[in-house]
Amino acid sequence: MSARKKVPTKGAGQPTMSSQLPLDHPLSQRVRRSFNELTPGQQRVARLFLEQPYEMAFLPVAAVGQRAHVSDSTVVRLSGALGYDGFPELRQDLQNSLIARMAPLDLLKQRLDHQELHETGAVIDLEIENLRRLRETLAFETVERAVRLVLEAERVFVIGMRSGFGVAHSCAHLLQHVLTDVEQITLLGGNLPDRLSVVSEKDVVIVFSTPRYSRQLLQVAEHAHRIGATVIAVTDRVLSPIGRVASLVLPVPVASRSFFPSMIGSLAVVYAISAEVTRRRQRVATDRMSRIEDVSNEFRLLLAADGPGIARISQPGAAGRGAAAAGRKGSAGRSARSKAR
């Protein structure tokens, strides 16, 4: 009897489009609490969300109503009955967690099927909403503690991969204007082990991690945690893989209308921390940036904003001193001509 061939399947842990919504998902919990109070039509819609989340998460109101054989208003009223401000908030809540589980290709196909990649105004509105949520949920005390840890560290290492790489670069770049020992760790050149070998318990490691989560980032965070370094995680939720090993978590919204998570919240956190670090080290920051400008002028690195010429950045007071010197020189010349006459 010949052996039956196995049918290739998706990678381990990859959800299928028929996967049901996990019981611990916020929407599942809301439905379970309120199900008996819902109308029969609302219950049909709720069941679809629980049983076919990967399909329902990207449908507009009208399509959801057609699937459940109910009116659009029934779908909207369900959102309110479950405690959401409206259907867009319900759908976004559903999408946020599914993005972490879906392969980018599947997510892209869903977006394309429903033409959501071309709604420029909606994309910008969602990013504004991300910032609003960040403003409401990010505690001042959390930022304060992050700033203190950075200032007290012997060295600061920053790492992010894929979408987080650019944010990590911005973080390292801004902090390097104030602090003398800041380094972005990358995989370039295969020197990750070399750089991690110098991290000590006196250092801070800032990790940027959003869905889908990188195994290598988690390994970096676990290594830093194991040797006693302070790990600061900028991630989408406190209990994300990185969040569970971090000393401090700064949760950021990552809702997106595309196949990648939004990084706007992460960038806002970077700006907030960098601005506060600069404010507390004003003299050091001023001195360091003055030297950076000297080097930039020496090598003629920057173009003028209003034309192709080279921008030269004067030091504070330099213009006044130059004008005074020119005035003295002019007065001396006039005096000499007067004596000659």
Secondary structure, DSSP 4 states (H G I P E B T S, - for coil): -PPPPPPP-PPTTPPPTTPPPPTTSHHHHHHHHHGGGS-HHHHHHHHHHHHSHHHHTT--HHHHHHHHT--HHHHHHHHHHTT-SSHHHHHHHHHHHHHTTS-HHHHHHHHHHTT-TT-HHHHHHHHHHHHHHHHHHS-HHHHHHHHHHHHH-S-EEEEE-THHHHHHHHHHHHHTTT-S-EEE---GGG-HHHHHTT--TT-EEEEEE-SSPPHHHHHHHHHHHHTT-EEEEEES-TTSTTGGG-SEEEE-----SSSS---HHHHHHHHHHHHHHHHHTHHHHHHHHHHHHHHHHHTT--B-TTSSSBP--PPTTHHHHHHHHHHHHHHHHHHHHHHH-
